[in-house]
Amino acid sequence: MKENVLPINAEIRNAVLSIKAAILKSQSRAAQMVNHEQLSLYYGIGRYVSEHSRIGYWGTGAIDSISKQLKDELPGLKGFSSENIKLMRRFYEAWKELEVNSVATTTEITDGDSLSLPNNSVDGTTELQPVESQSNVDPIHQLRLTHDDEFPITAFLNISFSHHVAIFRYAEQYEERKYYIQLAYQQRLKVDDLEQMIKAKTYDHRQALPNNFFKAIPDKALALRTLQMFKDSYLLDYINVEDIDVSDPIDVDEKVIESKIVMNIKNFIMTFGKSFTYKGHQVHYDKLGHDHWIDLLFFNRELQSLVVVELKKGQFKPSYLGQLAAYLRVLDDEEKLPEENPSVGIILCKKADKAYVEYVLQDYLKPMGVATYRQMQNRLRELLPPEEEMKRLIEE
């Protein structure tokens, strides 16, 4: 029988989009529950193995024997090699300090061969949320943040066990591990990318300039190199506003500072890094009848990218990002070679609220960051005593 298929109109299209969204959301929730349950199981096994192998009575080779027997009794079982069971033990030991002190129970693994995981809900699904202390509850269901209310519990439960393994293998410190858990979750990092970022000590660079590099640059290794290329603040100590011929230093605008930078371009490049090659200032592009003037244009050999630096004299404004995004689009269309990476933009302004900058950067697709600068006059003010102290010294 021939199906009566109606032509696709707006109403049908909206129905398809709604149903598709519901399907994808359901699939995502199902995948999350599988991951939650797996972490719960591995944590409980890790606790049991830790208690019996570290301070218990198990002898050498016990874990190997357990792994072999599990495979014999559960044909086709994967993920329970002796090496993986040891990783489960390390997983538990990496986070056991977070457990409530009064909790003494684990997933119910007896000295026999039974394993029981609790169900906390009516429909049989396991709720993996921090709950009040109860007996016979698996520790990860029981996890309460006794000494760290800012522990990233959502991220912890939503990254894979492989991500956790990479984190406790290569990140030693507690705060560092928390950072990478959140980073892996927020950036949807692959395990290989996460390992590379940990080995490159991304945690040590976490105070870098506000940016959207990991969202805008698909290659996470390149995103990391881009992050490491820039600082959040630059001291332009070769520019003294008192030497600039204006009536009031406050009136110094970006064009005047730009001219001073161009006059000292070697110093500016050394401030940013040796990999930068100067391409020009006030570089003009005409796109569809509209003029675009780029303050400072560089090429970075390590990144294989053009780099735009836009100078702003005062406080950061969201409108700067729109202007910079337009410049980057034009550069990628007109200047970038096929083998080069997308152009990167940096706004260099006097002041910027990092949290606010990161917030407004979220919707931009071009790689951009916002850094601040200080001039010689500001630096001298930092080094000199307070005004009241100077008056007292003079009077003495």
LUMDRENMI-258178 format. One record per residue (C-alpha): residue in one letter; x, y, z; residue number from 0. Coordinates in nm, 2 decimals, decimal comma, padded with zeros to 4 digits. Layout:
% residues N
+---+--------+--------+--------+-----+
| r |      X |      Y |      Z |   k |
+---+--------+--------+--------+-----+
| a |      X |      Y |      Z | NUM |
...
+---+--------+--------+--------+-----+
***
This chain:
% residues 396
+---+--------+--------+--------+-----+
| r |      X |      Y |      Z |   k |
+---+--------+--------+--------+-----+
| m |  00,00 |  00,00 |  00,00 |   0 |
| k |  00,14 |  00,34 | -00,10 |   1 |
| e |  00,21 |  00,57 |  00,18 |   2 |
| n |  00,03 |  00,91 |  00,18 |   3 |
| v |  00,33 |  01,14 |  00,22 |   4 |
| l |  00,25 |  01,50 |  00,25 |   5 |
| p |  00,50 |  01,76 |  00,11 |   6 |
| i |  00,73 |  01,91 |  00,37 |   7 |
| n |  00,59 |  02,24 |  00,49 |   8 |
| a |  00,67 |  02,46 |  00,79 |   9 |
| e |  00,44 |  02,27 |  01,02 |  10 |
| i |  00,58 |  01,93 |  00,94 |  11 |
| r |  00,94 |  02,07 |  00,96 |  12 |
| n |  00,87 |  02,21 |  01,31 |  13 |
| a |  00,72 |  01,87 |  01,41 |  14 |
| v |  01,03 |  01,69 |  01,28 |  15 |
| l |  01,26 |  01,93 |  01,47 |  16 |
| s |  01,07 |  01,89 |  01,79 |  17 |
| i |  01,06 |  01,51 |  01,78 |  18 |
| k |  01,43 |  01,50 |  01,68 |  19 |
| a |  01,52 |  01,72 |  01,97 |  20 |
| a |  01,33 |  01,49 |  02,21 |  21 |
| i |  01,50 |  01,19 |  02,07 |  22 |
| l |  01,85 |  01,34 |  02,10 |  23 |
| k |  01,78 |  01,46 |  02,45 |  24 |
| s |  01,65 |  01,11 |  02,55 |  25 |
| q |  01,96 |  00,95 |  02,39 |  26 |
| s |  02,19 |  01,19 |  02,58 |  27 |
| r |  02,02 |  01,12 |  02,91 |  28 |
| a |  02,04 |  00,74 |  02,85 |  29 |
| a |  02,41 |  00,77 |  02,78 |  30 |
| q |  02,46 |  00,98 |  03,09 |  31 |
| m |  02,28 |  00,72 |  03,30 |  32 |
| v |  02,50 |  00,44 |  03,16 |  33 |
| n |  02,81 |  00,65 |  03,24 |  34 |
| h |  02,69 |  00,73 |  03,59 |  35 |
| e |  02,62 |  00,37 |  03,66 |  36 |
| q |  02,96 |  00,26 |  03,53 |  37 |
| l |  03,14 |  00,51 |  03,75 |  38 |
| s |  02,93 |  00,40 |  04,04 |  39 |
| l |  03,03 |  00,04 |  03,98 |  40 |
| y |  03,39 |  00,11 |  03,93 |  41 |
| y |  03,41 |  00,33 |  04,23 |  42 |
| g |  03,25 |  00,06 |  04,45 |  43 |
| i |  03,47 | -00,21 |  04,32 |  44 |
| g |  03,78 |  00,02 |  04,36 |  45 |
| r |  03,68 |  00,07 |  04,73 |  46 |
| y |  03,64 | -00,30 |  04,79 |  47 |
| v |  03,96 | -00,39 |  04,62 |  48 |
| s |  04,15 | -00,11 |  04,80 |  49 |
| e |  04,03 | -00,22 |  05,14 |  50 |
| h |  04,12 | -00,58 |  05,09 |  51 |
| s |  04,45 | -00,54 |  04,89 |  52 |
| r |  04,61 | -00,24 |  05,07 |  53 |
| i |  04,53 | -00,33 |  05,43 |  54 |
| g |  04,35 | -00,65 |  05,40 |  55 |
| y |  04,45 | -01,01 |  05,37 |  56 |
| w |  04,48 | -01,05 |  04,99 |  57 |
| g |  04,81 | -01,19 |  04,88 |  58 |
| t |  05,02 | -01,12 |  04,57 |  59 |
| g |  04,84 | -01,22 |  04,25 |  60 |
| a |  04,49 | -01,19 |  04,40 |  61 |
| i |  04,38 | -00,93 |  04,15 |  62 |
| d |  04,50 | -01,14 |  03,86 |  63 |
| s |  04,32 | -01,44 |  03,99 |  64 |
| i |  04,00 | -01,24 |  04,04 |  65 |
| s |  04,02 | -01,10 |  03,69 |  66 |
| k |  04,07 | -01,45 |  03,54 |  67 |
| q |  03,78 | -01,60 |  03,74 |  68 |
| l |  03,54 | -01,32 |  03,64 |  69 |
| k |  03,62 | -01,38 |  03,27 |  70 |
| d |  03,56 | -01,75 |  03,32 |  71 |
| e |  03,23 | -01,70 |  03,49 |  72 |
| l |  03,11 | -01,42 |  03,28 |  73 |
| p |  03,21 | -01,50 |  02,92 |  74 |
| g |  03,24 | -01,20 |  02,70 |  75 |
| l |  03,30 | -00,97 |  02,99 |  76 |
| k |  03,52 | -00,67 |  02,90 |  77 |
| g |  03,69 | -00,40 |  03,10 |  78 |
| f |  03,78 | -00,62 |  03,40 |  79 |
| s |  04,14 | -00,71 |  03,33 |  80 |
| s |  04,37 | -00,70 |  03,63 |  81 |
| e |  04,51 | -00,37 |  03,50 |  82 |
| n |  04,16 | -00,22 |  03,48 |  83 |
| i |  04,07 | -00,34 |  03,83 |  84 |
| k |  04,38 | -00,18 |  03,96 |  85 |
| l |  04,27 |  00,14 |  03,78 |  86 |
| m |  03,94 |  00,12 |  03,96 |  87 |
| r |  04,13 |  00,10 |  04,29 |  88 |
| r |  04,32 |  00,41 |  04,20 |  89 |
| f |  04,00 |  00,58 |  04,10 |  90 |
| y |  03,86 |  00,53 |  04,44 |  91 |
| e |  04,18 |  00,62 |  04,62 |  92 |
| a |  04,20 |  00,94 |  04,42 |  93 |
| w |  03,87 |  01,07 |  04,56 |  94 |
| k |  03,80 |  00,87 |  04,88 |  95 |
| e |  03,87 |  01,19 |  05,09 |  96 |
| l |  03,54 |  01,33 |  04,96 |  97 |
| e |  03,34 |  01,06 |  05,13 |  98 |
| v |  03,13 |  01,14 |  05,44 |  99 |
| n |  03,34 |  01,03 |  05,75 | 100 |
| s |  03,05 |  00,83 |  05,89 | 101 |
| v |  03,00 |  00,62 |  05,58 | 102 |
| a |  03,15 |  00,28 |  05,62 | 103 |
| t |  02,97 |  00,08 |  05,36 | 104 |
| t |  03,04 |  00,02 |  04,99 | 105 |
| t |  02,86 | -00,14 |  04,71 | 106 |
| e |  02,76 | -00,47 |  04,86 | 107 |
| i |  03,05 | -00,71 |  04,76 | 108 |
| t |  03,08 | -00,99 |  05,01 | 109 |
| d |  03,35 | -01,24 |  05,05 | 110 |
| g |  03,13 | -01,47 |  04,84 | 111 |
| d |  03,06 | -01,40 |  04,48 | 112 |
| s |  02,75 | -01,17 |  04,49 | 113 |
| l |  02,75 | -00,81 |  04,38 | 114 |
| s |  02,45 | -00,59 |  04,45 | 115 |
| l |  02,40 | -00,23 |  04,34 | 116 |
| p |  02,12 | -00,03 |  04,50 | 117 |
| n |  01,83 |  00,14 |  04,31 | 118 |
| n |  01,73 |  00,47 |  04,46 | 119 |
| s |  01,42 |  00,54 |  04,26 | 120 |
| v |  01,08 |  00,40 |  04,19 | 121 |
| d |  01,14 |  00,32 |  03,82 | 122 |
| g |  01,46 |  00,13 |  03,89 | 123 |
| t |  01,71 |  00,39 |  03,77 | 124 |
| t |  01,99 |  00,49 |  03,99 | 125 |
| e |  02,00 |  00,85 |  04,10 | 126 |
| l |  02,36 |  00,97 |  04,12 | 127 |
| q |  02,31 |  01,28 |  04,33 | 128 |
| p |  02,47 |  01,36 |  04,67 | 129 |
| v |  02,23 |  01,23 |  04,94 | 130 |
| e |  02,22 |  01,20 |  05,31 | 131 |
| s |  02,41 |  00,92 |  05,48 | 132 |
| q |  02,24 |  00,58 |  05,47 | 133 |
| s |  02,37 |  00,23 |  05,52 | 134 |
| n |  02,42 | -00,01 |  05,23 | 135 |
| v |  02,45 |  00,26 |  04,97 | 136 |
| d |  02,72 |  00,27 |  04,71 | 137 |
| p |  02,98 |  00,55 |  04,80 | 138 |
| i |  02,94 |  00,74 |  04,48 | 139 |
| h |  02,56 |  00,77 |  04,54 | 140 |
| q |  02,66 |  00,87 |  04,89 | 141 |
| l |  02,92 |  01,13 |  04,79 | 142 |
| r |  02,90 |  01,44 |  05,00 | 143 |
| l |  03,14 |  01,72 |  04,96 | 144 |
| t |  03,24 |  01,75 |  05,32 | 145 |
| h |  03,53 |  01,99 |  05,28 | 146 |
| d |  03,48 |  02,13 |  04,93 | 147 |
| d |  03,14 |  02,27 |  04,84 | 148 |
| e |  03,27 |  02,38 |  04,50 | 149 |
| f |  03,35 |  02,03 |  04,39 | 150 |
| p |  03,24 |  01,99 |  04,02 | 151 |
| i |  03,00 |  01,70 |  04,09 | 152 |
| t |  02,81 |  01,74 |  03,76 | 153 |
| a |  03,13 |  01,73 |  03,56 | 154 |
| f |  03,26 |  01,44 |  03,77 | 155 |
| l |  02,96 |  01,22 |  03,69 | 156 |
| n |  02,95 |  01,31 |  03,32 | 157 |
| i |  03,30 |  01,24 |  03,20 | 158 |
| s |  03,40 |  00,88 |  03,11 | 159 |
| f |  03,61 |  00,65 |  03,32 | 160 |
| s |  03,89 |  00,69 |  03,06 | 161 |
| h |  03,89 |  01,06 |  03,13 | 162 |
| h |  03,92 |  01,00 |  03,50 | 163 |
| v |  04,21 |  00,76 |  03,44 | 164 |
| a |  04,40 |  01,02 |  03,24 | 165 |
| i |  04,34 |  01,28 |  03,52 | 166 |
| f |  04,45 |  01,07 |  03,82 | 167 |
| r |  04,74 |  00,93 |  03,62 | 168 |
| y |  04,89 |  01,26 |  03,51 | 169 |
| a |  04,75 |  01,52 |  03,76 | 170 |
| e |  04,88 |  01,48 |  04,11 | 171 |
| q |  04,73 |  01,77 |  04,31 | 172 |
| y |  04,37 |  01,78 |  04,42 | 173 |
| e |  04,29 |  02,13 |  04,28 | 174 |
| e |  04,46 |  02,04 |  03,96 | 175 |
| r |  04,24 |  01,73 |  03,92 | 176 |
| k |  03,93 |  01,93 |  03,99 | 177 |
| y |  04,03 |  02,18 |  03,72 | 178 |
| y |  04,08 |  01,91 |  03,45 | 179 |
| i |  03,75 |  01,74 |  03,54 | 180 |
| q |  03,57 |  02,06 |  03,47 | 181 |
| l |  03,77 |  02,14 |  03,16 | 182 |
| a |  03,71 |  01,79 |  03,01 | 183 |
| y |  03,34 |  01,83 |  03,07 | 184 |
| q |  03,30 |  02,19 |  02,95 | 185 |
| q |  03,51 |  02,15 |  02,64 | 186 |
| r |  03,39 |  01,79 |  02,56 | 187 |
| l |  03,76 |  01,69 |  02,53 | 188 |
| k |  03,87 |  01,36 |  02,38 | 189 |
| v |  04,08 |  01,15 |  02,62 | 190 |
| d |  04,39 |  01,21 |  02,40 | 191 |
| d |  04,34 |  01,58 |  02,40 | 192 |
| l |  04,29 |  01,58 |  02,77 | 193 |
| e |  04,61 |  01,39 |  02,83 | 194 |
| q |  04,80 |  01,63 |  02,61 | 195 |
| m |  04,66 |  01,93 |  02,79 | 196 |
| i |  04,76 |  01,78 |  03,13 | 197 |
| k |  05,11 |  01,70 |  03,02 | 198 |
| a |  05,14 |  02,05 |  02,88 | 199 |
| k |  05,05 |  02,18 |  03,23 | 200 |
| t |  04,74 |  02,37 |  03,12 | 201 |
| y |  04,65 |  02,41 |  03,48 | 202 |
| d |  04,96 |  02,63 |  03,53 | 203 |
| h |  04,83 |  02,86 |  03,25 | 204 |
| r |  04,48 |  02,88 |  03,38 | 205 |
| q |  04,53 |  03,25 |  03,46 | 206 |
| a |  04,57 |  03,32 |  03,09 | 207 |
| l |  04,37 |  03,59 |  02,91 | 208 |
| p |  03,99 |  03,54 |  02,88 | 209 |
| n |  03,94 |  03,36 |  02,55 | 210 |
| n |  03,72 |  03,13 |  02,34 | 211 |
| f |  04,01 |  02,93 |  02,18 | 212 |
| f |  03,89 |  02,59 |  02,28 | 213 |
| k |  03,55 |  02,65 |  02,14 | 214 |
| a |  03,66 |  02,83 |  01,82 | 215 |
| i |  03,96 |  02,61 |  01,73 | 216 |
| p |  03,86 |  02,25 |  01,66 | 217 |
| d |  04,22 |  02,12 |  01,70 | 218 |
| k |  04,26 |  02,11 |  02,08 | 219 |
| a |  04,64 |  02,09 |  02,06 | 220 |
| l |  04,64 |  02,41 |  01,85 | 221 |
| a |  04,39 |  02,57 |  02,09 | 222 |
| l |  04,63 |  02,49 |  02,37 | 223 |
| r |  04,93 |  02,64 |  02,19 | 224 |
| t |  04,73 |  02,95 |  02,11 | 225 |
| l |  04,64 |  02,99 |  02,48 | 226 |
| q |  05,00 |  02,95 |  02,58 | 227 |
| m |  05,11 |  03,21 |  02,32 | 228 |
| f |  04,94 |  03,50 |  02,50 | 229 |
| k |  04,94 |  03,65 |  02,85 | 230 |
| d |  04,65 |  03,82 |  03,02 | 231 |
| s |  04,85 |  04,14 |  03,09 | 232 |
| y |  05,14 |  04,31 |  02,92 | 233 |
| l |  05,37 |  04,58 |  03,05 | 234 |
| l |  05,45 |  04,83 |  02,78 | 235 |
| d |  05,73 |  04,98 |  02,98 | 236 |
| y |  05,89 |  05,14 |  02,68 | 237 |
| i |  05,58 |  05,37 |  02,64 | 238 |
| n |  05,58 |  05,66 |  02,89 | 239 |
| v |  05,26 |  05,86 |  02,84 | 240 |
| e |  05,43 |  06,16 |  03,00 | 241 |
| d |  05,65 |  06,17 |  02,69 | 242 |
| i |  05,35 |  06,20 |  02,46 | 243 |
| d |  05,27 |  06,55 |  02,36 | 244 |
| v |  04,91 |  06,58 |  02,49 | 245 |
| s |  04,76 |  06,82 |  02,75 | 246 |
| d |  04,62 |  06,54 |  02,97 | 247 |
| p |  04,76 |  06,18 |  02,98 | 248 |
| i |  04,40 |  06,06 |  03,02 | 249 |
| d |  04,33 |  06,18 |  02,67 | 250 |
| v |  04,59 |  05,96 |  02,52 | 251 |
| d |  04,39 |  05,75 |  02,27 | 252 |
| e |  04,48 |  05,42 |  02,09 | 253 |
| k |  04,61 |  05,59 |  01,78 | 254 |
| v |  04,88 |  05,77 |  01,98 | 255 |
| i |  04,97 |  05,45 |  02,17 | 256 |
| e |  04,97 |  05,26 |  01,84 | 257 |
| s |  05,22 |  05,51 |  01,69 | 258 |
| k |  05,45 |  05,47 |  01,99 | 259 |
| i |  05,42 |  05,09 |  01,96 | 260 |
| v |  05,51 |  05,11 |  01,59 | 261 |
| m |  05,81 |  05,32 |  01,67 | 262 |
| n |  05,91 |  05,05 |  01,92 | 263 |
| i |  05,79 |  04,75 |  01,73 | 264 |
| k |  06,09 |  04,54 |  01,81 | 265 |
| n |  06,02 |  04,59 |  02,18 | 266 |
| f |  05,65 |  04,51 |  02,13 | 267 |
| i |  05,73 |  04,19 |  01,95 | 268 |
| m |  05,97 |  04,08 |  02,22 | 269 |
| t |  05,69 |  04,15 |  02,47 | 270 |
| f |  05,45 |  03,92 |  02,29 | 271 |
| g |  05,71 |  03,66 |  02,18 | 272 |
| k |  05,98 |  03,59 |  01,93 | 273 |
| s |  05,75 |  03,39 |  01,70 | 274 |
| f |  05,57 |  03,71 |  01,59 | 275 |
| t |  05,65 |  03,88 |  01,26 | 276 |
| y |  05,52 |  04,23 |  01,21 | 277 |
| k |  05,30 |  04,28 |  00,90 | 278 |
| g |  05,19 |  04,63 |  00,94 | 279 |
| h |  04,96 |  04,88 |  01,12 | 280 |
| q |  04,64 |  05,04 |  01,01 | 281 |
| v |  04,62 |  04,77 |  00,74 | 282 |
| h |  04,33 |  04,85 |  00,51 | 283 |
| y |  04,09 |  04,60 |  00,36 | 284 |
| d |  03,78 |  04,69 |  00,15 | 285 |
| k |  03,51 |  04,43 |  00,17 | 286 |
| l |  03,18 |  04,48 | -00,02 | 287 |
| g |  03,23 |  04,85 | -00,01 | 288 |
| h |  03,31 |  04,87 |  00,36 | 289 |
| d |  03,65 |  04,98 |  00,49 | 290 |
| h |  03,83 |  04,78 |  00,76 | 291 |
| w |  04,14 |  04,92 |  00,93 | 292 |
| i |  04,34 |  04,67 |  01,14 | 293 |
| d |  04,54 |  04,84 |  01,41 | 294 |
| l |  04,83 |  04,59 |  01,42 | 295 |
| l |  04,88 |  04,28 |  01,21 | 296 |
| f |  05,13 |  04,00 |  01,28 | 297 |
| f |  05,20 |  03,65 |  01,17 | 298 |
| n |  05,29 |  03,39 |  01,42 | 299 |
| r |  05,52 |  03,11 |  01,30 | 300 |
| e |  05,44 |  02,86 |  01,57 | 301 |
| l |  05,06 |  02,89 |  01,53 | 302 |
| q |  05,09 |  02,94 |  01,15 | 303 |
| s |  04,82 |  03,21 |  01,19 | 304 |
| l |  04,77 |  03,57 |  01,13 | 305 |
| v |  04,72 |  03,77 |  01,45 | 306 |
| v |  04,53 |  04,09 |  01,48 | 307 |
| v |  04,60 |  04,32 |  01,78 | 308 |
| e |  04,33 |  04,58 |  01,84 | 309 |
| l |  04,42 |  04,86 |  02,08 | 310 |
| k |  04,16 |  05,02 |  02,30 | 311 |
| k |  04,24 |  05,30 |  02,55 | 312 |
| g |  03,99 |  05,23 |  02,82 | 313 |
| q |  03,76 |  04,97 |  02,97 | 314 |
| f |  03,66 |  04,66 |  02,76 | 315 |
| k |  03,33 |  04,69 |  02,57 | 316 |
| p |  03,14 |  04,40 |  02,41 | 317 |
| s |  03,12 |  04,59 |  02,08 | 318 |
| y |  03,50 |  04,55 |  02,04 | 319 |
| l |  03,44 |  04,17 |  01,99 | 320 |
| g |  03,20 |  04,23 |  01,70 | 321 |
| q |  03,45 |  04,46 |  01,53 | 322 |
| l |  03,74 |  04,21 |  01,58 | 323 |
| a |  03,53 |  03,92 |  01,45 | 324 |
| a |  03,46 |  04,12 |  01,13 | 325 |
| y |  03,83 |  04,18 |  01,09 | 326 |
| l |  03,91 |  03,81 |  01,14 | 327 |
| r |  03,65 |  03,71 |  00,88 | 328 |
| v |  03,79 |  03,95 |  00,62 | 329 |
| l |  04,15 |  03,83 |  00,69 | 330 |
| d |  04,05 |  03,46 |  00,65 | 331 |
| d |  03,88 |  03,54 |  00,32 | 332 |
| e |  04,14 |  03,78 |  00,18 | 333 |
| e |  04,47 |  03,70 |  00,33 | 334 |
| k |  04,50 |  03,36 |  00,49 | 335 |
| l |  04,67 |  03,09 |  00,28 | 336 |
| p |  04,51 |  02,75 |  00,25 | 337 |
| e |  04,78 |  02,58 |  00,45 | 338 |
| e |  04,75 |  02,83 |  00,74 | 339 |
| n |  04,53 |  02,81 |  01,04 | 340 |
| p |  04,25 |  03,06 |  01,11 | 341 |
| s |  04,34 |  03,41 |  01,21 | 342 |
| v |  04,35 |  03,49 |  01,58 | 343 |
| g |  04,24 |  03,82 |  01,74 | 344 |
| i |  04,35 |  03,99 |  02,05 | 345 |
| i |  04,19 |  04,30 |  02,21 | 346 |
| l |  04,45 |  04,49 |  02,41 | 347 |
| c |  04,27 |  04,73 |  02,64 | 348 |
| k |  04,34 |  04,92 |  02,96 | 349 |
| k |  04,10 |  04,73 |  03,18 | 350 |
| a |  03,88 |  04,42 |  03,15 | 351 |
| d |  03,66 |  04,22 |  03,38 | 352 |
| k |  03,77 |  03,86 |  03,31 | 353 |
| a |  03,44 |  03,70 |  03,41 | 354 |
| y |  03,24 |  03,93 |  03,20 | 355 |
| v |  03,47 |  03,90 |  02,90 | 356 |
| e |  03,44 |  03,52 |  02,91 | 357 |
| y |  03,07 |  03,55 |  02,94 | 358 |
| v |  03,02 |  03,76 |  02,62 | 359 |
| l |  03,28 |  03,56 |  02,43 | 360 |
| q |  03,07 |  03,25 |  02,44 | 361 |
| d |  02,87 |  03,32 |  02,12 | 362 |
| y |  03,16 |  03,41 |  01,90 | 363 |
| l |  03,30 |  03,16 |  01,65 | 364 |
| k |  03,63 |  03,33 |  01,57 | 365 |
| p |  03,93 |  03,27 |  01,80 | 366 |
| m |  03,96 |  03,58 |  02,02 | 367 |
| g |  04,11 |  03,68 |  02,35 | 368 |
| v |  04,12 |  04,00 |  02,56 | 369 |
| a |  04,44 |  04,12 |  02,73 | 370 |
| t |  04,52 |  04,43 |  02,93 | 371 |
| y |  04,82 |  04,65 |  02,92 | 372 |
| r |  05,01 |  04,88 |  03,15 | 373 |
| q |  05,23 |  05,18 |  03,06 | 374 |
| m |  05,53 |  05,32 |  03,23 | 375 |
| q |  05,34 |  05,58 |  03,42 | 376 |
| n |  05,11 |  05,32 |  03,57 | 377 |
| r |  05,41 |  05,10 |  03,66 | 378 |
| l |  05,59 |  05,39 |  03,83 | 379 |
| r |  05,27 |  05,46 |  04,03 | 380 |
| e |  05,28 |  05,10 |  04,15 | 381 |
| l |  05,64 |  05,12 |  04,26 | 382 |
| l |  05,61 |  05,46 |  04,44 | 383 |
| p |  05,48 |  05,49 |  04,79 | 384 |
| p |  05,12 |  05,61 |  04,85 | 385 |
| e |  05,06 |  05,99 |  04,81 | 386 |
| e |  05,02 |  06,04 |  05,18 | 387 |
| e |  05,34 |  05,86 |  05,25 | 388 |
| m |  05,53 |  06,07 |  04,99 | 389 |
| k |  05,40 |  06,39 |  05,15 | 390 |
| r |  05,52 |  06,27 |  05,49 | 391 |
| l |  05,86 |  06,19 |  05,35 | 392 |
| i |  05,90 |  06,53 |  05,18 | 393 |
| e |  05,79 |  06,72 |  05,50 | 394 |
| e |  06,05 |  06,53 |  05,70 | 395 |
+---+--------+--------+--------+-----+
***
